[in-house]
C-alpha cells in the first residue's frame, strides 16, 4: 500500500508508481485451468472453473492456491459450499478483520411494512439479476428512528440480490498512517470483489467529516479517500453502498449527494393496526416462536405507547421467556398479555422526534413520508428540528 511508505518517496517526481491489482476473473480462470491441467484442481460435479473464477472475486492467487492445495492434500473435491466458506474466511483474514462477509437467509418477504422501500429494493434486485447494473444507484442511504429495522431490511435485501455483500468494520488505528493504509486495503479488495454491496452501519460515526480536528488530519484524509472512491461512476452497479444511520443530518453533504448516495430511503414506526399486526406475525416467524396467539390491537393501544419493531420483538421475547419459566415452549394469551402490560418502551421523546424529522427531510420519495408529516411545510420541519436541537444542547 502506498500509505505504508514514506509520503516523501510516494510524491517524488523521480518515482513511478505501478499499481498491481488483485487478479481479475480472467486471470483467476487462467490460474485455475493451469492447475487443472496439472491434475491438482479437484472439483465437485456441481462446479466448474468459470464458476470458481467468478466466485473467488477479491482473493489473490496465493489465497486460491491455498484452497487448491488444501483440497488436493485432503483428496477432497471443491464444492460450492466449501468454496464460499473458505472465501469468507480468507477475505476476512486478508482484510485483517476490517470486512465481514454478510450471508443472509432472509429476503424482503420477511420485512413488515415499509412497502414503498421494499418495492424500490425489489426493482433493484430484479435489475441486478437481469445484469442491468448500469441503471442502479451508486448507493443507498437508509435513515429513520431507532428500532425501525434499517439494518434488518438491508440484510434481507442482500439475501435477494445474489451478489456478495460485506460490512465495513472498524478500520481506524492509533498508529500514524495505519488508518489510511487500512482504507486503501479495503478499497482494493472491494474493487476486486465487484460486483459487491458494502454496508456501513452508523455511517455518521464511521465515515466522520471532512472538517474533523484533533487527529493530525487523519480523519480528513480518510474521508477524502472514501468520498472520492464512492463518487467514481466507473463503479456504478459494481460497488453498491448501503449507508445506515438514524441521524442523516450528521452525514456530510459530500457523502449523501447525488452521484454517491442517490436513493435516500427512510423508515418509520408502524402507524396503523394493519402495520402493527403484520409486524407482529413477521416477528413471530423471525423468532421461530410457537404460539396460537391472535394479534389484539386493543391490548397494545391500551398502553398508549408508540411501539417500534424492536419494541414488539422485545415483547415477544419476554412472552417467550414467561412461557419458558413455566417449562413451556408455546406462548399463550396469558404470557402475551403479561409481557405487553409490563413492557415500557425506553422513552426518549425529543431524540426520537428529531430522528423522525431529519429522516422526513432526507426522503427522496414523498410516498415514504408518514401522513402526519406529509402536510407539514419543510420550513416548519426545519424550525422544529432547530428547536429540538436547542433543547438537547446540540449545535445547529
Number of C-alpha atoms within 10 A of each C-alpha: 12 16 17 14 11 10 11 8 11 15 12 10 9 8 9 9 11 6 8 6 11 19 18 19 20 12 14 23 19 14 17 22 17 13 16 15 9 9 10 18 20 17 19 11 9 9 14 13 17 15 13 21 21 16 18 25 24 24 23 20 16 9 17 20 17 13 18 21 16 13 19 17 9 8 11 13 17 22 17 16 9 12 17 14 10 16 21 20 14 19 24 16 13 18 19 14 14 20 24 20 18 17 14 15 10 17 18 20 13 15 21 21 21 19 13 16 19 19 12 12 20 18 11 20 21 13 17 21 13 9 11 13 19 15 12 18 20 26 28 21 25 29 30 28 24 20 19 23 22 23 20 17 24 21 20 20 23 26 20 21 19 13 17 19 29 23 16 19 15 12 20 18 13 8 7 13 17 16 20 23 19 22 21 19 19 18 15 16 21 22 18 20 27 20 20 22 23 22 27 20 20 16 22 20 13 16 21 16 21 17 10 13 11 7 10 10 12 20 21 17 15 23 23 17 15 15 17 13 15 22 19 13 15 12 17 21 23 22 25 24 24 22 28 23 25 27 24 25 19 14 17 16 13 17 25 21 14 15 17 25 23 18 23 22 26 30 28 24 22 21 15 9 15 12 14 23 18 15 21 21 16 18 22 16 12 13 13 9 17 14 14 10 14 12 16 14 13 10 13 18 12 10 13 9 12 13 20 21 20 16 18 21 20 17 24 22 19 19 24 23 17 21 18 14 10 10 9 13 15 17 21 18 15 12 20 23 16 14 20 20 13 11 16 13 15 7 10 8 9 14 17 14 15 24 22 26 21 23 25 25 18 22 20 15 14 10 12 18 22 16 10 8 14 13 9 10 9 14 9 10 17 13 11 16 20 16 15 16 16 12 10 12 9 10 7 10
